[in-house]
Amino acid sequence: MAEVITAGDGAVANMGRRMSEFQWNESRRGTVTDFQTLIEEAEAATAAEHQMGIWTAIKTYPKAVGWSVLASTALVMEGYDLVVIGSFYGFPTFQKKYGVLAPDGVNYIIPAAWQSGLSNGAVVGEILGLIATGIIADRMGYKFTIGLALILVICFIFITFFAVNIEMLLVGEILCGLPWGVFQTITTAYAAEVTPVALRPYLCTYVNLCWVFGQLVGSGVLRGLLDRIDQWGYRIPFALQWMWPIPLLIGICLAPESPWWLVRQGRLDDAEHALRRLTSRNDPNFKPQATIAMMLHTDELEKEASAGTSYFDCFRGSDLRRTEIACMTWMIQTFCGSGLGGYSVQFYEQAGLSTTYSFDLQMVQYALGAVGTVLSWFLMGKYGRRDIYLWGLIILDILLITIGLLGIAPSSNHPIAWAVGSLLLIHVFVYDLTVGPVCYSLVAEISSTRLRSKTIVIARDAYNVIGIFNNIITPRMLSPAAFNWGPKAALFWAGFCTVSIVWTYFRLPEPKGKTYAEMDVLFEQKVSARKFKNAKVDPFRGETMVVRNGSVVGAGSVSPDEKSDSEKNGPIYVEKI
């Protein structure tokens, strides 16, 4: 029989003392909930989460799915702008407006330094926005934070649309990055907190689908405007960004707040009301009070492990390991070579393809990315997160090495150029089937509930710092006026991908099927990452203590003959003297 991993005795005892003084007065229930009832309901809700399949979860939480999809759709804007700015560097009318004359004296180019500046400008804004998000979201809630970001992005788009020079465009990108930083954090956290265990991976990875969809729309818009030679060839893509925030703002104003956030604020009646708005009223087996009790129990368990909720607390105790995993999981998104996809038009052109074919392949690339994200939902249901992430990295590493070796051939070799382009398409597909979407699920599930928003902020900031490095080095690797590596740049990222594979094998745990309380116990007990998958966890008892009959008691043992029928399959609990 597998060993059952339990919480520490100190955690159970201290949590018991705090919760024994707790009273939940709820007029709709007509009762006063005592300590013992809370524990029993929390255990019942945890068991229900484990037994709930995906279709049952959808029937029970249909409105949660809808509200989560709505909030996550805000990421479409960032994905859209990411591909627009990256592709503008190879867009003729944009090059002529904001670029300089190329060495050939005929064409215009955006200097590599300005390419890095524009791309990094948005990233700098995102880093600042992320830091502010961790503070504002904890104090004001998720709804307020998302709504504020949507209002700001409506205002800041005016700057990019009316930019008269590249310096003004840079200011606009920095300011737009502030609300994009909010969307990067809150959408993932909101999806993780409004859905049950069975739906968590699908709604969290939907964030990646929104990003890919934004990139697909952006590449389609640019392809359609490729033949325009006036200023509207680059102004229309900026103007189209206004079509997202207004309807999203209306929807967010109507959405319920995260019940987990309300529990952390001590607003349990509001939390129950929000939970009812997320679930179906026609499910007689669903008990909102039990789910709120589970949230309260998890919150108290985490208070015992980490009393604070500041950024510093993310680097203390077991939360340090969780922060490391979240940061590395997100940074690996760049280390595996995905940054080449953001500069795919230039990459294809350097491989020897025409501008038109380069934009066509970019559209195919993002369409494959969307298909890959959807297919990843089926893989996660069967194989979990860790295995998909690890094997995805191995395949990506092989593809990067192959692309880099093919890049040794001259760009005039058209069959090789098409082979490189095809392999990059496969790379994008594999990335969006494995590492890309699974990352969002892992980051949301690994962090503790009390520090979730701040852990995601730190992890995403780590990703953005690596993104700055990518935005500095990749344009230079691809630019004819700089390193001029072309497809050989893939070998550079293959080295980082290899290191990422080693880290993933030893450090990345499997959160599939685990509740947040169970994850807390596994991290607090320092269980090896490779043992998470098969670990049996009981977060309601300690090593020698358990809560029974409203008291913290010790777990003793008696002879089999002295056990009642209901006790023969488990331990006898007696008052500890």
Secondary structure, DSSP 8 states (H G I E B T S, - for coil): ---EEE--HHHHHHHHHHHHT--EEETTTTEEE-HHHHHHHHHHHHHHHHH--HHHHHHHSHHHHHHHHHHHTTHHHHHHHHHHHHHHTT-HHHHHHH-EE-TTSSSEE--HHHHHHHHHHHHHHHHHHHHHHHHHHHHH-HHHHHHHHHHHHHHHHHHHHT--SHHHHHHHHHHHHHHHHHHHHHHHHHHHHHS-TTTHHHHHHHHHHHHHHHHHHHHHHHHHTTT--STHHHHHHHHGGGGTHHHHHHHHHHS---HHHHHHTT-HHHHHHHHHHHS-TT-TT--HHHHHHHHHHHHHHHHHH----STGGGGSHHHHHHHHHHHHHHHHHIIIIIHHHHTHHHHHHHHT--HHHHHHHHHHHHHHHHHHHHHHHHHHHHHTTHHHHHHHHHHHHHHHHHHHHHTTS-TT-HHHHHHHHHHHHHHHHHHHHTHHHHHHHHHHHHS-STTHHHHHHHHHHHHHHHHHHHHHHHHHHH-TTTT--GGGHHHHHHHHHHHHHHHHHHH----TT--HHHHHHHHHTT--GGGTTT-EEETTB-SSEEEETTEEEEEE---GGGS-GGGTTS-EEE---
